[in-house]
């Protein structure tokens, strides 16, 4: 799978977000992550997520052990270590968002809604990306 193809897929998602009330979508299901990045990660219980914003910005959050393969994605990559809270990292990187954030069905809703301190105004909505 080419990185150009993945970039085009992310652009289409961003374009689609412009027609919704969502500012961004967070994709963490392994198949969704692969489809939009071209990188398959066997991250198990460790969070690997791609955020795509309506304005075209993207970034990924992955465990530090996946930094090398994630570097091939062509988007900024933010890493976390065991003992750190990847959900807090993810939400802190979205702190400038002021509208709804779509999330695919794999992020545990109770973790995001109770385990994180959301920046003011940040709301999540569980959706399917297509």
C-alpha positions in Angstrom: 0.0 0.0 0.0 1.5 3.3 -1.0 1.8 6.3 1.4 0.2 8.5 -1.3 -2.9 6.3 -1.3 -3.1 6.6 2.5 -2.6 10.3 2.3 -5.5 10.5 -0.2 -7.7 8.4 2.2 -6.9 10.8 5.0 -7.8 13.8 2.8 -11.1 12.2 2.0 -11.9 11.7 5.7 -11.0 15.4 6.3 -13.2 16.5 3.5 -16.0 14.3 4.9 -15.6 15.8 8.4 -16.3 19.2 6.9 -19.9 18.1 6.2 -20.4 17.0 9.8 -20.4 18.6 13.3 -17.1 16.8 14.0 -13.8 18.6 14.0 -11.7 15.4 13.9 -11.9 11.6 14.1 -9.6 9.3 16.1 -9.0 5.9 14.6 -7.6 3.2 16.8 -8.9 0.0 15.5 -5.9 -1.8 13.9 -7.7 -2.2 10.5 -8.7 1.4 10.4 -5.2 2.5 11.6 -3.6 0.4 8.8 -6.1 1.6 6.1 -5.3 5.2 6.8 -1.5 4.9 7.5 -0.3 1.9 5.6 1.4 0.6 8.8 0.1 -2.4 10.6 1.0 -2.4 14.3 0.5 -5.4 16.7 0.1 -3.1 19.6 -2.2 -5.3 21.7 -3.5 -3.4 24.7 -1.3 -0.4 24.0 -2.9 2.6 22.3 -2.1 3.3 18.7 -4.3 6.0 17.3 -4.5 8.3 14.2 -6.2 11.7 14.5 -7.5 13.3 11.3 -8.8 16.8 11.5 -11.3 18.5 9.2 -8.6 21.0 8.2 -6.3 18.2 7.0 -4.0 18.0 9.9 -3.1 14.5 11.1 -1.0 13.0 13.9 -0.5 9.5 15.4 0.0 8.4 19.0 1.9 5.2 19.4 3.9 3.4 22.1 7.6 4.2 21.8 8.4 0.6 20.7 6.5 1.3 17.5 8.3 4.6 16.7 10.4 3.2 13.9 7.6 1.6 11.8 5.3 4.6 12.6 7.9 7.0 11.1 7.0 5.6 7.7 3.4 6.9 7.9 4.3 10.4 6.8 2.4 12.1 9.6 3.7 13.5 12.9 4.1 10.8 15.5 3.9 11.3 19.2 5.2 8.4 21.4 4.4 7.4 24.9 6.1 4.9 27.3 4.9 2.3 29.7 3.7 4.1 32.9 2.5 7.1 30.9 -1.1 7.8 30.1 -1.6 7.6 26.3 -5.2 8.9 26.6 -4.0 12.0 28.4 -1.4 12.5 25.7 -4.0 12.1 22.9 -6.4 14.5 24.5 -3.7 17.1 25.2 -2.7 17.1 21.6 -6.4 17.8 20.7 -6.7 20.6 23.3 -7.3 23.3 20.6 -10.4 21.4 19.4 -13.7 23.0 20.3 -16.2 20.7 18.6 -17.1 17.1 18.6 -14.4 14.5 18.0 -15.4 11.2 16.4 -13.9 8.0 17.7 -14.0 4.6 16.1 -15.5 1.9 18.3 -12.2 0.5 19.8 -11.3 3.2 22.3 -12.9 2.2 25.6 -15.5 4.8 26.2 -15.2 4.6 30.0 -11.4 5.2 29.7 -11.9 8.3 27.6 -14.8 9.7 29.5 -13.6 9.0 33.1 -9.9 8.3 32.9 -8.9 11.5 31.1 -9.1 15.1 32.0 -10.6 16.6 28.8 -9.5 20.1 27.8 -12.5 22.4 28.2 -15.0 22.0 25.3 -13.5 18.7 24.0 -16.3 16.1 23.5 -16.0 12.6 22.0 -18.7 10.8 19.9 -18.3 7.1 19.1 -18.7 6.6 15.4 -17.7 4.3 12.5 -15.3 6.1 10.1 -17.2 5.3 6.9 
